[in-house]
Amino acid sequence: MNPFRRPDYQSEITQFIDQLKADKPTLEAEQLAGRALLWDKAIKRDAAADIAAGSVAQKPYVYGSK
């Protein structure tokens, strides 16, 4: 190992996030719980198929007169 090697660079943002995680160890679990609340949902395949079947095709030029 080189004795003149500089320490690895860490940005202020990285240092902030590392300090935040050290101060609050439950942060990642809380983030996952919040994500599961809104985003991680099971998809209802039959409802998605009904929605897709009920859609109307858009005209090629929507601003044209009828």
N, C-alpha and C positions, 0 to 999 in steps of 0.2 A: 504494500500500500504506500502511496506517495505521501510523505509527511507534509508537503506543501499544498496539498489539495484543500480547496475551499469547501466549507459545508454546503450542502445542497440548498438551493434557493427555495424559499416558500413565500408566496405572495401574502399580502395582508389579509386577503379574503380567506385563504387557506388557514392562516393562523387563527382568524376569527372563528371559522367553522370548527376547527379542532378545539379551541377554547370553549365554545358553546357546547360541544358534545361532552367535553370533560365536566363542565358545570352542571349539565342536565343529561344524565345518562339515559333517561327514558324518552328522549326526543325522537329517536327513530321509530320506536314503538308507537308513539303518539301520531307521528306522520302516517304510518301505515294504517292506523285505526281511522284517521281522517279520510284517507284515500278509499278505504273499504266502505266508508259511509256513503260516498257519492259515486265512485267510479267502478269499483270491483263488484259488479252485479252479474248474476247469471242471466244469460240471454234467453228469452222465451222464443224458441224457434217457430212455433205455430203463429204467434202474434206477429213476428217479423215477416213471415211468409204472407200473412193477410195484408199487412201494410204494403209490401212490395206488389202484391196482386192488385191492390186498389189504386195504385199510382197511375196518373195520366201522363202520356208522353208529351213532352214539350215540343212546340212547333219550332222549325229550324230558325225562323226569324220572328222573335216575339213582338217586335215593335211594328210589324206590318198591319195594314188595315184588313178588315174581314171582307 
